Amino acid sequence: MLDFLITSKTRVKLLLKFFLNTEAKGYLRSLAEEFGESTNAVRVELNRLAEAGLLESENEGRTKVYRANKKHMLFGELHSIVKKYVGIDRLIEDVLSKLGNVELAFITGDYARGIDSGIIDLVIIGEIDELYLQSLIVKVEELIGRKIQSLVLNGQGFKQLNEEIKTEKMLIVWNDKKALWGRSV
């Protein structure tokens, strides 16, 4: 849907990058490399989004770093649209809310970094029926057009995993039966 409304694929990638994980930052060369696009194509779209006030930038040394402008009046709506485009809203609504004892759920990998790779890595902490989870995931995958890879852990398993992936971005989507749309850890 988003790619039909916005014809620039580079602009869609930038919106996903900065509005899926609102803590994401990026600079021209790293974004061009990440997207497999020319620096000129990325520069043009960064400038357009910055001129519209959707992105803000600051200089870190000689590098201009961009991030979502959380103060923009359309920030909340864009964040919501991007989550709907990716299907995170359906993931929470159709999967996490029906599982029972979910203490914490977060997305890692590409989507936590704001990259639309087609595979959502979901980590769930709690005591749940994993067969039921898989049946829900199959249904949601069809709805959102993306693959969901899930990992279910208990509290101790999470502590061990958390030590191993401290540098990995995590996008929290659920905490103690409350949807936390996109807060980063």
Secondary structure, 3 states (H helix, E strand, C coil): CHHHHCCCHHHHHHHHHHHHCCCCEEEHHHHHHHHCCCHHHHHHHHHHHHHCCCEEEEEECCEEEEEECCCCCCHHHHHHHHHHHHCHHHHHHHCHHHCCEEEEEEEECCHHHCCCCCEEEEEEEEECCHHHHHHHHHHHHHHHCCEEEEEEECHHHHHHHHHHCCCCCCEEEEECCEEEEEEEC
